[in-house]
């Protein structure tokens, strides 16, 4: 059903009293349908995250707003092509939002908030990269445009658009969350999108992006957990390591509520570092399992280590969420930002199966768990199960080939200024992923045989 009357977008519908006075002004969005635009609609995963094809977004941004976006970006990371080389410092500053008109299947969502997002992927702009990630918030500008109050995109308030930075296969951000979920670890849904942006000179093809479900948005919490009303945190910064030397609650941002004392996070930290861990391991396990989903974390750790996802906890103090699930009162681990997975890695490289290179003082969530004999056995069993089922080499080859067939045409059409491909093709990179899966299965088996 249409909401209100069908009029041209931006046109004012004025109700006039018999006295000739204006009663009110009401702008009605032309394409507004309950199932597509309303907050009342259920999340339509089949439409938004249709992963059987490459979907398409057409985005129109006023040229002045686009120019403001670029100036703001340059103030954060530097001008395009200006450098730097080597290691870069990540900024804590969030890029600005501007309004855009978004079209999907010829349906309009007006005044959608759009901004740049990311860390290293944004820093690449200063080295000349133009294919950058975005965040969409569909009711960001509802105070300026009341007609879009509580506007949603088929039930979703926000979407993250990954540029597939540093990924010549374009598949990592898609495949990694699928593997996590297949192995029982909560992770966002994803789908491929062609992105076209018109900022004054007509639509330009920005290439293949991966739309990623925003973790703290209601649909993900309500579909992957029994209840969606718990605190959802995004740790980022030194305090997110949960180390005694650097722990800081200010680095554990709550994303779905404005105020919280974070007592649950403090409790997790206290139990993690309790002296009972060494003095009374059985008591410690009982206390730890009363606040943290340890088995869920061990499953995550088995998957993350096997696929060599280095850009997260254990090397970097970001790229994970914590959700306090009201249904069982446990804090649960959710992986995020997987474009750097399936490779040996940078910043010291991906972690070994034994975690022999990990310092207990710096990364206690991993080591305090792995140093417990019972949890170590659970971890080994999860690694074994993962390679024998979800990450079986033959199964992975089929998955990679299927994803390649879906995305290859759109990938080949990417402009040289908006791509991370090598020689305009993803075939070589996909072949490398298939070889990687086979090698990781062998490495995992060798590790298990040595235990």
C-alpha positions in Angstrom: 0.0 0.0 0.0 1.2 3.5 -0.7 1.7 5.8 2.2 -0.2 8.9 1.6 -0.9 10.2 -1.9 1.3 9.6 -5.0 2.9 12.9 -6.0 6.2 13.9 -7.5 9.1 13.7 -5.1 9.9 17.1 -3.4 6.4 18.4 -4.5 4.4 20.0 -1.7 0.9 18.7 -1.1 -0.9 21.6 0.6 -4.1 21.1 2.5 -6.2 24.3 2.2 -9.0 25.1 4.6 -12.2 26.7 3.4 -10.9 29.9 4.9 -8.1 29.9 2.4 -5.4 29.3 5.1 -2.7 26.7 4.8 -3.3 23.9 7.4 0.1 22.2 6.9 2.7 21.2 4.3 3.3 17.6 3.7 5.9 16.1 1.4 5.0 12.6 0.2 7.7 10.3 -1.2 6.5 9.0 -4.5 7.7 5.5 -4.3 6.9 4.9 -0.6 5.6 1.4 0.0 5.1 -0.2 3.4 7.3 -3.2 2.5 10.1 -1.2 1.0 10.3 2.1 2.9 8.5 1.8 6.2 9.9 1.0 9.7 6.9 -1.3 10.0 8.2 -3.7 7.4 10.0 -6.9 8.3 13.6 -7.3 7.1 13.5 -8.6 3.5 16.8 -10.6 3.3 15.8 -12.2 0.0 15.7 -8.8 -1.7 18.5 -6.9 0.1 21.0 -9.8 0.4 20.1 -11.7 -2.8 23.5 -13.5 -3.2 22.5 -15.4 -6.4 23.4 -12.4 -8.5 25.1 -9.0 -8.6 22.6 -6.4 -7.5 22.8 -2.7 -8.4 22.6 0.7 -6.6 22.4 4.0 -8.4 23.3 6.9 -6.2 22.9 10.6 -7.0 24.7 13.2 -5.0 24.6 17.0 -5.5 27.9 18.2 -6.8 28.4 20.6 -3.9 27.8 17.8 -1.4 30.2 15.5 -3.3 32.9 18.2 -3.1 32.3 18.6 0.6 32.7 14.9 1.0 36.1 15.0 -0.7 37.3 18.0 1.3 36.3 16.3 4.5 38.0 13.0 3.5 41.2 14.9 2.6 41.2 16.6 6.0 41.2 13.1 7.5 43.5 11.1 5.3 45.2 13.6 3.0 44.7 14.4 -0.7 44.6 11.8 -3.3 48.0 10.6 -4.4 49.8 12.6 -1.7 51.2 9.5 0.1 51.9 8.1 2.6 54.1 5.1 2.2 54.5 2.3 4.7 52.6 2.2 7.9 49.8 4.8 8.4 48.1 6.2 11.5 44.4 5.5 11.6 42.2 8.5 12.4 39.5 8.4 15.0 37.5 11.0 13.1 34.3 9.8 11.3 33.8 11.1 7.8 30.8 13.4 7.2 27.4 12.4 5.9 25.7 14.1 3.0 22.3 13.3 1.5 21.9 11.3 -1.7 19.1 9.9 -3.7 19.4 6.1 -4.0 17.7 4.0 -6.6 17.2 0.2 -6.5 15.2 -1.6 -9.1 14.0 1.8 -10.3 12.6 2.6 -6.9 13.7 5.8 -5.1 14.9 6.3 -1.5 15.4 10.1 -1.2 17.8 12.0 1.1 19.6 8.9 2.2 22.7 9.6 4.4 26.0 8.5 2.8 29.5 8.8 4.0 32.9 7.2 3.6 33.9 4.5 6.1 37.0 2.4 7.0 40.6 2.7 8.1 43.3 1.3 5.8 40.8 1.3 2.9 40.3 5.0 3.4 44.0 5.6 3.8 44.5 4.1 0.4 42.9 7.3 -1.0 46.0 9.2 -0.2 47.9 6.7 -2.3 45.6 7.3 -5.3 42.8 4.8 -4.8 39.3 6.0 -5.7 37.2 2.9 -5.0 36.4 3.6 -1.3 33.9 2.0 1.1 30.6 3.8 2.1 28.0 3.6 4.8 24.4 4.3 4.1 21.9 5.4 6.8 18.4 5.7 5.4 16.8 8.1 7.9 20.0 10.1 8.7 18.4 13.4 7.5 14.9 12.9 8.7 15.1 16.1 10.8 15.8 18.0 7.6 13.3 16.0 5.5 10.4 14.9 7.7 8.9 12.9 4.8 11.6 10.3 5.3 11.1 9.9 9.0 12.0 6.3 10.0 12.7 5.4 6.4 14.1 1.9 5.9 15.4 -0.1 3.0 13.3 -3.2 3.1 13.5 -3.3 6.8 17.2 -2.1 7.2 18.1 1.2 8.7 21.8 1.1 7.6 24.0 -0.8 5.2 27.8 -1.0 4.9 29.2 -1.0 1.4 32.6 -2.7 1.3 34.9 -1.7 -1.6 36.7 -5.1 -1.4 39.8 -3.2 -0.7 43.1 -5.0 -1.4 41.1 -8.1 -2.6 41.8 -9.0 -6.3 39.2 -11.8 -6.0 36.4 -9.6 -4.7 35.2 -12.7 -2.8 36.7 -12.5 0.7 34.2 -10.1 2.3 31.4 -12.3 0.9 32.8 -15.8 1.6 34.2 -15.3 5.1 30.9 -14.3 6.9 29.2 -17.2 5.1 31.8 -19.6 6.6 31.4 -18.2 10.0 27.6 -18.5 9.9 27.8 -22.0 8.4 29.9 -23.1 11.4 27.5 -21.6 14.0 29.2 -18.2 14.5 27.0 -15.1 14.2 28.1 -12.9 11.3 26.5 -10.4 9.0 24.8 -11.3 5.7 26.4 -10.0 2.5 25.7 -9.6 -1.2 27.4 -8.2 -4.3 26.3 -4.8 -5.7 27.4 -2.8 -8.7 27.6 0.8 -7.5 27.0 3.7 -9.9 27.4 7.3 -8.6 26.3 10.5 -10.3 27.8 13.6 -8.6 27.2 16.0 -11.4 28.7 14.5 -14.6 26.4 11.6 -15.1 26.5 8.1 -13.6 30.0 6.6 -13.1 30.6 2.9 -12.5 32.5 2.6 -9.2 32.7 -1.2 -9.5 31.7 -4.2 -7.5 31.0 -3.7 -3.8 29.9 -6.0 -1.1 26.9 -4.9 0.8 27.3 -5.9 4.5 24.6 -6.1 7.1 25.3 -3.7 10.0 25.7 -5.7 13.1 23.9 -3.5 15.6 20.9 -3.0 13.3 17.8 -4.7 14.6 17.4 -7.2 11.8 20.7 -9.0 12.5 20.3 -9.0 16.2 16.7 -10.3 15.9 17.5 -13.0 13.3 20.7 -14.4 14.7 19.9 -14.1 18.4 16.7 -14.9 20.3 16.4 -11.3 21.4 17.6 -8.0 19.9 17.4 -5.8 23.0 20.8 -6.4 24.5 23.8 -4.1 24.5 25.9 -4.3 21.3 29.5 -3.0 21.5 32.1 -2.2 18.9 35.5 -2.2 20.6 38.3 -0.2 18.8 41.6 1.0 20.2 44.2 -0.2 22.7 41.5 -0.8 25.3 39.9 -3.3 23.1 42.7 -5.8 23.6 41.3 -6.4 27.2 44.9 -6.3 28.4 45.6 -5.4 32.0 48.0 -2.8 30.9 45.7 -1.0 28.4 42.1 -1.9 29.1 39.8 1.2 28.8 36.0 1.1 28.7 36.1 4.3 26.6 37.4 2.1 23.7 34.3 -0.2 24.0 31.6 1.9 22.2 28.0 0.9 22.7 26.2 1.1 19.3 22.5 0.5 19.9 21.8 2.6 23.0 22.9 6.1 23.9 23.8 5.5 27.6 25.2 2.5 29.4 27.5 2.0 32.3 29.2 -1.0 30.5 29.1 -3.0 33.8 28.8 -6.2 31.7 32.1 -5.4 29.8 33.8 -4.6 33.1 32.6 -7.9 34.5 33.9 -9.8 31.5 37.3 -8.2 32.0 37.4 -8.9 35.7 36.5 -12.6 35.2 38.9 -13.0 32.3 41.8 -11.9 34.6 40.6 -13.5 37.8 43.2 -15.3 39.9 41.0 -18.3 39.9 42.2 -19.0 36.4 45.4 -20.4 37.8 44.4 -21.1 41.4 41.1 -22.9 40.7 40.6 -23.6 36.9 37.3 -25.4 37.4 35.8 -22.4 39.3 37.2 -20.0 36.8 35.6 -21.8 33.9 32.3 -21.8 35.7 32.5 -18.1 36.3 33.8 -17.3 32.8 31.0 -19.3 31.2 28.4 -17.4 33.2 29.4 -14.2 31.4 30.9 -15.1 28.1 29.9 -17.5 25.3 33.2 -19.4 25.5 32.2 -22.2 23.1 31.0 -19.7 20.6 34.3 -17.9 20.8 36.2 -21.1 20.4 34.3 -21.9 17.2 35.1 -18.3 16.0 38.7 -18.8 16.8 38.9 -22.1 14.9 37.4 -20.5 11.8 39.3 -17.3 12.0 42.7 -19.0 12.5 42.1 -21.5 9.7 41.1 -18.9 7.1 44.0 -16.7 8.2 42.0 -13.6 9.0 44.8 -11.5 10.6 43.1 -8.0 10.6 41.4 -8.5 13.9 41.9 -9.4 17.6 45.3 -11.0 18.0 47.0 -8.6 15.7 44.7 -5.5 15.6 42.5 -4.0 18.3 39.4 -3.8 16.1 37.1 -5.6 13.7 34.8 -7.4 16.1 31.6 -6.7 18.0 30.4 -8.0 21.4 26.7 -8.6 21.9 25.2 -9.2 25.4 22.4 -11.6 24.5 19.5 -11.2 27.0 18.2 -14.7 26.2 21.1 -16.4 28.1 22.8 -13.4 29.6 26.1 -14.2 27.8 28.4 -11.8 25.9 28.9 -13.2 22.3 31.6 -12.5 19.8 30.8 -11.3 16.3 33.5 -11.0 13.5 33.5 -7.9 11.3 35.4 -6.7 8.2 36.9 -9.7 6.5 38.4 -8.3 3.3 41.9 -9.2 4.5 41.2 -12.8 5.2 42.4 -15.9 3.3 46.1 -14.8 3.2 49.3 -14.9 5.2 48.7 -11.3 6.2 50.5 -8.2 7.2 51.3 -6.4 10.5 53.1 -9.5 11.7 51.0 -11.9 9.7 48.2 -14.3 10.5 48.3 -16.4 13.7 49.5 -20.0 13.8 47.2 -22.7 15.0 49.2 -23.1 18.2 49.3 -19.3 18.8 52.9 -19.7 19.8 53.7 -16.1 18.7 50.8 -14.6 20.7 51.6 -12.7 24.0 49.3 -13.5 26.9 49.8 -10.0 28.3 48.7 -8.3 25.0 46.0 -10.7 23.8 44.5 -12.3 26.9 41.1 -13.3 25.4 42.9 -15.7 23.2 45.7 -16.9 25.5 43.8 -17.1 28.8 41.4 -19.4 27.0 43.9 -21.5 25.0 46.1 -21.9 28.0 43.3 -23.8 29.7 43.6 -27.5 28.9 39.9 -28.2 28.5 39.3 -25.2 26.3 42.4 -26.1 24.2 40.9 -29.5 23.5 37.6 -27.9 22.5 39.5 -25.6 20.1 41.3 -28.5 18.5 38.1 -30.4 18.0 36.5 -27.3 16.4 39.5 -27.0 14.0 39.1 -30.6 13.1 35.3 -30.3 12.5 35.7 -27.1 10.5 38.2 -28.6 8.0 36.3 -31.8 7.6 32.9 -30.1 7.0 32.5 -26.4 6.3 36.1 -25.7 5.0 36.6 -29.0 3.2 38.9 -28.3 0.3 36.6 -29.7 -2.4 33.6 -27.8 -1.0 35.6 -24.6 -0.9 36.6 -25.0 -4.6 32.9 -25.4 -5.5 32.0 -22.3 -3.5 34.8 -20.1 -5.0 33.9 -21.2 -8.6 30.2 -20.5 -8.0 30.9 -17.0 -6.6 33.3 -16.3 -9.5 30.6 -17.1 -12.0 28.3 -14.7 -10.4 30.6 -11.7 -10.1 33.1 -12.1 -13.0 31.2 -10.1 -15.6 30.7 -7.2 -13.3 34.3 -7.4 -12.2 35.6 -7.3 -15.8 33.7 -4.1 -16.4 35.4 -2.2 -13.6 37.2 1.0 -14.5 41.0 1.0 -14.0 40.5 4.0 -11.7 38.0 2.1 -9.5 39.4 -1.4 -9.1 41.6 -3.6 -7.0 41.8 -6.3 -9.7 44.9 -7.6 -11.3 44.9 -7.4 -15.1 41.1 -6.8 -15.1 40.3 -10.4 -14.1 39.5 -12.3 -10.9 40.4 -15.8 -12.2 44.0 -15.8 -11.0 43.0 -14.6 -7.5 40.2 -17.1 -7.3 42.7 -19.9 -8.2 44.9 -18.6 -5.3 41.9 -18.9 -2.9 41.3 -22.5 -4.0 45.0 -23.3 -3.4 44.8 -21.5 -0.1 41.9 -23.7 1.1 43.8 -26.8 0.2 47.0 -25.6 1.9 45.1 -24.6 5.1 43.4 -28.0 5.3 46.9 -29.6 5.2 48.3 -27.2 7.7 45.4 -27.7 10.1 45.8 -31.5 9.8 49.5 -31.3 10.5 48.8 -29.2 13.6 46.2 -31.7 14.9 48.5 -34.7 14.2 51.2 -33.0 16.3 48.9 -32.6 19.4 
